[in-house]
Every structure is written in structure tokens, then in C-alpha cells.
Amino acid sequence: MGEMTEGDAERKIRATFDQVAIWHGTPLFEPNVGAELRADDDEWPYMAASQMAKSGLDVAAEHLFTIRTLIDAGEILPMAFRSILRTALVGATQSVWLLAPDPQDERSRRHRVLVAEMYRRHGQYLEALLILNDIQAVPRDQNTETVFDHMTKRGDQIGTVRTLAQEKATWNDTDAIATAACEVWANEPNVDELVQESLLKWKAGSGVSHGLVWPLFGSSGTRVIGPADKHGRRVIEAGGSYLRVINNYMLAYWMTAAGWKLLRHRGL
């Protein structure tokens, strides 16, 4: 069997588009009465586990749908695709990481980690909005202050719960992706290799998202033009390539599929 071509990669990506459209259009998900997720939600109903899992899958689906939209428009972008797929992977990972453990107490522990991170990040943004009011020498926005106070209150409450449970873990994207990838590829004989490849795709997407061009070097769709100058530099041309992003895309796709499988398993 020969190596995959650009055409093969395009067909493989396009074959997922119908499913991506279904995910992108899914309505609110509520777990059935008696389902595991219904009990999980009761642990912290202010930011329910089922809704955090569903929102992560929504983020993934929206970004995968963005890739579909761009491809259908004939825009195969050399850098932005990896950035978009990085966000899709994070969203799907959040859901798989949250829902994968069978023990309910471990799912609740992970839920508290995500809740604490959500409150922390939201609080930082709201505080920055209030600082902007101060810089502008205008009264602090009352609605922003109200929401900030509420976020602070909830953050303190979940912090107390976690302190009493002697929990110190914080959310870490890379660790969560490794854990979730282990779940997704658990039945594959080369699971260690697939997990490492998943982390490599995450790191390449991170490089692009931080404005660094190194993920393009030596990749499909990239070519060197002309001789080197006196400093040893040569012109590099990077065009869009399905081969460059096929693994990033399929990783995000299969992580999303795993998240939906777990959401149905825990919620129905």
C-alpha cells in the first residue's frame, strides 16, 4: 500500500463532514433521571458536569465545522488550520477527561478541577474589565462588579470544598490530553505511540497559536526556493496542505467522537 496522498487526506477529512454537521447542530443535552450524570450534576449544580462536558463538545464541533466551511470555500490555510484544530482538541479533551473515569468520586474530583479553573479564568477577565474602568477614570461598571463578586464567591466556595477534600490538582491542558488520549486509544496495541503522537500534534498546534512558524518546517506543502544567502538562509514557501493537518484533524475528530460516546453512556 502506497503512502497517503493529498487527495487521500482530503477524502478522509471530507468523509467526516456529515457527522461534524450533526454535532454542530445538537441541542442542549440534559441527562436522564437515574443516569450517572444526573448524580454528577448534583455535586455542583451551579456549573453542572453534564453542561461542562457538552460545552466542551460544542467548542470542538464549532471548530471542526469551521474547518469544513473553509475547505468548502477552497481555503486551505497553512497555519490557521492547526490553531483551529488545537482549540477543537482542547474542547473535546475536556469532555473525555471529565467523563472517562468509572468511579463517581473521581469524576466529581475532576469536575471540581474544571470548575475552579473556569471561575479563576473568568474572574481574571472580569477583574481586568474593572481595571480598565479605573484606567479610563470612570465609575466601575455595576454589572461587571456584580458578576465579579459572584465569581469570587463561587470560587471561594469550590476552593473550600477542595481544601476539605485535600485536593490541590489544577487543570493542565497537556496532562489532560495525554490522559484523554490514553482513553481514546486504550484498545490499540500501539497505545503509547498514539498518545505520544497526540501530544506532538498538540504541541505543533500550540506553536502556531503562539505565532511561531516552526511547525511548518519540513512539513507537507512546504518547499525551499532558491540558493542560500551568505547567512545560510533560504526562502521557504508554505501553502495549504491536507497532509499537514490530517492527523491533527482526525485526532480532534476522534476525541470528539469519544466525548459524545461517554456523554451518552453517562447521561442516558
Secondary structure, 3 states (H helix, E strand, C coil): CCCCCHHHHHHHHHCCHHHHHHHHCCCCCCCCCCCHHHHHHHHCHHHCHHHHHHHHHHHHHHHHHHHHHHHHCCCCCCCHHHHHHHHHHHHHHHHHHHHCCCCHHHHHHHHHHHHHHHHHHHHHHHHHHHHHHHHCCCCCCHHHHHHHHHHHHHHHHHHHHHHHCCCCCCCCHHHHHHHHHHHHCCCCCCHHHHHHHHHHHHHHHHHHHCCCCHHHCCCCCEEEECCCCCCCCCEEEECCCHHHHHHHHHHHHHHHHHHHHHHHHHHC
